[in-house]
Amino acid sequence: MRIGDQRRSDNFQDRGRGSGGGGGGGGGMLFAVLSRLGIRGALLAVVVLGAVYFLMPGMRAPLMGMLGLGGGEVQASGSVCETSAEACDFSRAVLGSTEDVWSRQFAEGRLPRYASAPGVYEEPTLVVFSGAVSTEGCGGASSDVGPFYCPADRRLYIDPGFYQTMETRLNAPGDFAQAYVIAHEVGHHIQNLIGATRMQVQGENQNQTSVRMELQADCLAGVWGHTAQASLAIDEADLREALAAAHAIGDDTLGQSNERNFTHGSSAQRMRWFRRGFDSGDARQCDTFAVQNYGQL
């Protein structure tokens, strides 16, 4: 895989090294304080706090933080790209390639059709962070959750340290394996744009819907790989890297033995749907919701 000539995306944010996390114990702390005041004191405190909250907007964040109800706000410092410059440059190059590919695909209407016809491609922003990060609508998250997409703010989030995790813990090394991860999260963004996130197959549970979503994102990542094959000099060795990554993050490979509890699909399914997109180069072949029999995914 060659990225030297690839345009770098400007839809990129370095959120730095985050610390802090959720205010999971905030409600308990508030309850403890109010219980000590007694009923009349608690009522008075609620009135005072309510007045501060509604009449003094500038005090809302400090007040919520004091009560431990900040909703997982993360304080960030430093720069991720100062210590991970190569990973950041690589991520921007891959994101730029996905922008080029999907802008054309949307313009040509070569996408699954759901509620309405796809419009102009709206480019997502890629956020790099380390440790922890806050989103606008999806709460706070730590690096432990891995790369993810937040539909509320239309941003992709990734700790570049995950690339090392892929190599050392998941046994999925290689630059195209890393590119597959970004392309998969972009796939979730595309699902958000075309209405796939609102799809539900009658009679299926939430886990089964989640599997359909994940396999479709794998397929869309494959479509990107097919379309960018020439510009990024993607070869058979690169394809093997991506398939190894898809295998490594299958539910069964990660230790889930009960298929009813699968949320991302088996390793075989993930490889099959990525390969389907890569071989066809046609996003319309990625309509996992058109497969009526769940067992045939």
C-alpha positions as CSV (number, residue, x, y, z in Angstrom):
1,M,0.0,0.0,0.0
2,R,1.4,3.4,-1.0
3,I,0.1,6.7,0.5
4,G,2.9,9.1,-0.6
5,D,0.9,10.8,-3.3
6,Q,-2.5,10.6,-1.5
7,R,-4.1,13.9,-0.5
8,R,-4.3,14.4,3.3
9,S,-7.7,15.2,4.6
10,D,-8.3,18.5,6.6
11,N,-11.2,16.9,8.4
12,F,-9.0,16.0,11.3
13,Q,-8.7,16.9,15.0
14,D,-6.0,16.1,17.5
15,R,-7.8,16.1,20.9
16,G,-4.6,15.3,22.8
17,R,-4.2,13.1,25.8
18,G,-7.4,12.8,27.8
19,S,-7.9,12.1,31.4
20,G,-11.0,11.9,33.6
21,G,-14.1,9.9,32.7
22,G,-17.6,9.4,33.5
23,G,-19.5,10.8,36.4
24,G,-21.1,7.4,37.1
25,G,-21.1,8.1,40.9
26,G,-22.5,11.6,40.6
27,G,-26.1,10.6,41.3
28,G,-25.1,8.7,44.4
29,M,-23.1,11.7,45.7
30,L,-26.0,14.1,45.1
31,F,-28.4,11.7,46.9
32,A,-26.1,11.4,49.9
33,V,-25.8,15.2,50.2
34,L,-29.6,15.8,50.0
35,S,-30.3,13.0,52.4
36,R,-28.2,14.7,55.1
37,L,-30.1,17.9,54.8
38,G,-33.5,16.4,55.6
39,I,-36.7,17.0,53.7
40,R,-37.0,20.7,54.3
41,G,-33.3,21.3,53.7
42,A,-33.4,19.2,50.6
43,L,-36.3,21.1,49.1
44,L,-34.5,24.4,49.8
45,A,-31.4,23.1,48.2
46,V,-33.3,21.9,45.1
47,V,-34.9,25.4,44.7
48,V,-31.5,27.1,45.1
49,L,-29.7,24.8,42.7
50,G,-32.6,25.1,40.2
51,A,-32.4,28.9,40.3
52,V,-28.7,28.8,39.7
53,Y,-29.0,26.3,36.8
54,F,-31.8,28.2,35.0
55,L,-30.9,31.8,35.8
56,M,-27.1,31.6,35.6
57,P,-26.2,29.6,32.5
58,G,-22.5,30.3,32.9
59,M,-22.6,28.3,36.2
60,R,-24.2,25.2,34.7
61,A,-21.0,23.3,33.9
62,P,-19.2,24.0,37.2
63,L,-22.4,23.2,39.1
64,M,-22.9,19.9,37.3
65,G,-19.2,19.1,37.8
66,M,-19.4,19.8,41.5
67,L,-22.3,17.4,41.8
68,G,-20.6,14.8,39.7
69,L,-23.1,14.9,36.9
70,G,-20.8,16.0,34.1
71,G,-21.7,13.1,31.9
72,G,-18.2,11.9,31.3
73,E,-16.5,15.1,30.3
74,V,-12.8,14.6,29.6
75,Q,-10.0,17.0,30.1
76,A,-7.4,16.8,27.4
77,S,-3.8,18.0,27.3
78,G,-0.8,17.8,24.9
79,S,-0.9,16.5,21.4
80,V,-1.3,13.0,20.2
81,C,0.4,13.7,16.9
82,E,3.6,15.0,18.5
83,T,4.4,11.4,19.6
84,S,2.4,9.6,16.8
85,A,3.2,11.8,13.8
86,E,3.5,8.9,11.3
87,A,0.2,7.4,12.5
88,C,-1.6,10.7,12.3
89,D,-0.3,11.4,8.7
90,F,-1.3,7.9,7.7
91,S,-4.8,8.4,9.2
92,R,-5.2,11.6,7.3
93,A,-4.1,10.0,4.0
94,V,-6.6,7.1,4.4
95,L,-9.4,9.5,5.4
96,G,-8.6,11.6,2.3
97,S,-8.8,8.5,0.1
98,T,-12.2,7.6,1.6
99,E,-13.5,11.1,0.9
100,D,-12.4,10.9,-2.8
101,V,-14.0,7.5,-3.2
102,W,-17.3,8.2,-1.5
103,S,-17.8,11.6,-3.0
104,R,-17.9,9.9,-6.4
105,Q,-20.0,7.0,-5.2
106,F,-22.6,9.4,-3.8
107,A,-22.6,11.6,-6.9
108,E,-23.2,8.5,-9.0
109,G,-25.9,7.2,-6.6
110,R,-24.1,3.8,-6.4
111,L,-25.5,3.0,-2.9
112,P,-28.2,0.9,-1.2
113,R,-31.5,2.7,-1.2
114,Y,-33.5,3.0,2.0
115,A,-35.7,5.9,3.1
116,S,-34.6,8.3,0.4
117,A,-32.1,8.7,-2.3
118,P,-28.6,9.6,-1.0
119,G,-27.6,13.2,-1.5
120,V,-24.2,14.8,-1.6
121,Y,-21.6,13.0,0.5
122,E,-21.0,14.8,3.8
123,E,-17.4,14.2,5.0
124,P,-16.9,13.1,8.6
125,T,-14.2,14.3,10.9
126,L,-11.5,12.0,12.2
127,V,-10.6,12.7,15.9
128,V,-7.4,11.2,17.3
129,F,-7.0,11.0,21.0
130,S,-5.1,9.1,23.7
131,G,-6.5,7.8,27.0
132,A,-10.0,9.2,26.9
133,V,-12.2,11.5,24.8
134,S,-15.5,13.4,25.0
135,T,-18.0,13.3,22.1
136,E,-20.9,15.6,21.3
137,G,-23.9,13.3,21.8
138,C,-22.3,9.9,22.5
139,G,-20.8,10.6,26.0
140,G,-17.2,10.0,27.0
141,A,-15.1,7.0,26.0
142,S,-11.7,5.5,26.9
143,S,-9.1,4.1,24.5
144,D,-10.2,0.6,25.7
145,V,-13.4,0.7,23.5
146,G,-11.3,0.8,20.4
147,P,-12.1,2.9,17.3
148,F,-15.7,4.1,17.0
149,Y,-18.1,6.3,15.2
150,C,-20.5,8.8,16.9
151,P,-23.6,9.4,14.7
152,A,-24.6,12.3,16.9
153,D,-21.6,14.4,15.9
154,R,-20.6,12.6,12.8
155,R,-17.0,12.0,13.9
156,L,-14.8,9.0,13.9
157,Y,-12.7,8.5,17.0
158,I,-9.4,6.5,17.2
159,D,-6.5,6.2,19.5
160,P,-3.5,5.7,17.2
161,G,-2.2,3.3,19.9
162,F,-4.8,0.8,18.6
163,Y,-2.6,0.2,15.5
164,Q,0.0,-1.3,17.9
165,T,-2.7,-3.3,19.6
166,M,-3.7,-4.8,16.3
167,E,-0.2,-6.0,15.7
168,T,0.7,-7.2,19.1
169,R,-2.6,-8.5,20.6
170,L,-4.8,-9.2,17.7
171,N,-2.2,-10.5,15.4
172,A,-3.3,-8.3,12.6
173,P,-0.3,-6.2,11.5
174,G,0.1,-4.1,8.3
175,D,-0.8,-0.7,7.0
176,F,-3.8,-1.9,5.0
177,A,-5.2,-3.7,8.1
178,Q,-5.0,-0.3,9.8
179,A,-6.6,1.4,6.8
180,Y,-9.5,-1.1,7.0
181,V,-10.3,0.0,10.5
182,I,-10.7,3.6,9.4
183,A,-12.6,2.6,6.3
184,H,-15.0,0.5,8.5
185,E,-15.8,3.4,10.7
186,V,-16.4,5.6,7.6
187,G,-18.7,2.8,6.6
188,H,-20.8,3.5,9.7
189,H,-20.9,7.2,8.7
190,I,-22.2,6.2,5.3
191,Q,-24.9,4.1,7.0
192,N,-25.9,7.1,9.0
193,L,-26.2,9.2,5.8
194,I,-28.2,6.7,3.8
195,G,-30.6,5.7,6.5
196,A,-29.3,2.2,7.2
197,T,-29.1,3.0,10.9
198,R,-32.9,3.2,11.0
199,M,-33.4,-0.2,9.4
200,Q,-34.9,-3.1,11.4
201,V,-35.7,-6.6,10.1
202,Q,-39.0,-7.8,11.5
203,G,-38.7,-10.6,14.0
204,E,-35.0,-10.0,14.7
205,N,-33.5,-8.8,17.9
206,Q,-31.0,-5.9,18.5
207,N,-28.0,-8.1,18.4
208,Q,-28.9,-9.4,15.0
209,T,-29.5,-5.9,13.7
210,S,-26.1,-4.9,15.0
211,V,-24.5,-7.8,13.1
212,R,-26.1,-6.7,9.9
213,M,-24.8,-3.1,10.5
214,E,-21.3,-4.3,11.2
215,L,-21.1,-6.6,8.2
216,Q,-22.4,-3.9,5.9
217,A,-19.7,-1.5,7.2
218,D,-17.1,-4.2,6.5
219,C,-18.5,-4.5,2.9
220,L,-18.4,-0.7,2.4
221,A,-14.8,-0.8,3.6
222,G,-14.1,-3.4,0.9
223,V,-15.8,-1.2,-1.7
224,W,-13.4,1.6,-0.7
225,G,-10.4,-0.7,-1.0
226,H,-11.5,-1.9,-4.5
227,T,-12.0,1.7,-5.7
228,A,-8.7,3.0,-4.3
229,Q,-6.8,0.0,-5.4
230,A,-4.9,1.8,-8.2
231,S,-4.3,5.1,-6.5
232,L,-2.9,3.5,-3.3
233,A,-1.2,0.5,-5.0
234,I,-3.1,-2.0,-3.0
235,D,-2.0,-5.6,-3.8
236,E,-2.8,-9.1,-2.7
237,A,-0.5,-8.8,0.3
238,D,-2.5,-5.8,1.5
239,L,-5.8,-7.7,0.9
240,R,-4.5,-10.5,3.1
241,E,-3.7,-8.0,5.9
242,A,-7.3,-6.6,5.8
243,L,-8.8,-10.1,5.8
244,A,-6.6,-11.0,8.8
245,A,-7.9,-7.9,10.6
246,A,-11.5,-8.8,9.8
247,H,-10.9,-12.3,11.1
248,A,-9.2,-11.1,14.3
249,I,-12.2,-9.0,15.4
250,G,-14.9,-11.6,14.7
251,D,-17.1,-12.4,17.7
252,D,-16.1,-16.0,17.8
253,T,-12.4,-15.3,17.5
254,L,-12.7,-12.8,20.4
255,G,-14.1,-15.6,22.6
256,Q,-17.9,-15.3,22.2
257,S,-19.1,-18.9,21.8
258,N,-22.9,-18.2,21.8
259,E,-24.0,-17.0,18.4
260,R,-27.1,-15.4,19.9
261,N,-24.8,-13.0,21.6
262,F,-22.9,-12.0,18.5
263,T,-23.0,-8.2,17.8
264,H,-20.4,-7.9,15.1
265,G,-20.5,-11.2,13.2
266,S,-18.3,-14.2,13.1
267,S,-14.8,-14.0,11.6
268,A,-16.0,-15.9,8.5
269,Q,-18.9,-13.5,8.0
270,R,-16.7,-10.4,8.4
271,M,-14.1,-11.7,5.9
272,R,-16.8,-12.7,3.5
273,W,-18.6,-9.3,3.5
274,F,-15.3,-7.4,3.2
275,R,-14.3,-9.6,0.3
276,R,-17.8,-9.0,-1.3
277,G,-17.2,-5.3,-1.3
278,F,-13.6,-5.5,-2.4
279,D,-14.3,-7.9,-5.3
280,S,-17.4,-6.1,-6.6
281,G,-16.5,-2.5,-5.9
282,D,-20.3,-1.9,-5.8
283,A,-21.8,-0.6,-2.6
284,R,-25.2,-1.8,-3.7
285,Q,-23.9,-5.3,-3.1
286,C,-23.5,-4.4,0.6
287,D,-27.2,-4.4,1.4
288,T,-27.1,-6.8,4.4
289,F,-30.7,-5.8,5.2
290,A,-31.9,-7.3,1.9
291,V,-30.8,-10.8,3.0
292,Q,-34.1,-12.1,4.4
293,N,-32.7,-15.2,6.1
294,Y,-30.3,-14.1,8.9
295,G,-28.6,-17.5,8.8
296,Q,-27.4,-16.7,5.2
297,L,-25.5,-13.6,6.0
